[in-house]
Amino acid sequence: MTNEFRNGFALVIAVVGFGILIITSLSNHTPIDESSFEVVDKYKECDIVRYAPNQAATYKYFMYCEKNK
């Protein structure tokens, strides 16, 4: 009886864990607002892009270089 209880408990935990994993992976998808990105400069073949998440006063900068120009 102890083995049956342990196996059943493990099965329930596995099924619930898998369900939680599926739900969280589907619910974390947030679309990216393209208006948050702005090309502000160039460096050689690359664009310097300013990113303002949620239109906040905090800016993040990165370089975007296309591989096949």
Number of C-alpha atoms within 10 A of each C-alpha: 6 7 8 9 10 11 12 12 11 12 12 12 12 12 11 12 12 11 11 12 11 11 11 10 9 10 8 8 8 7 6 10 11 8 11 15 17 14 14 10 11 13 10 6 11 14 17 16 19 17 19 17 15 11 12 9 8 9 13 11 14 12 15 14 14 9 7 4 5
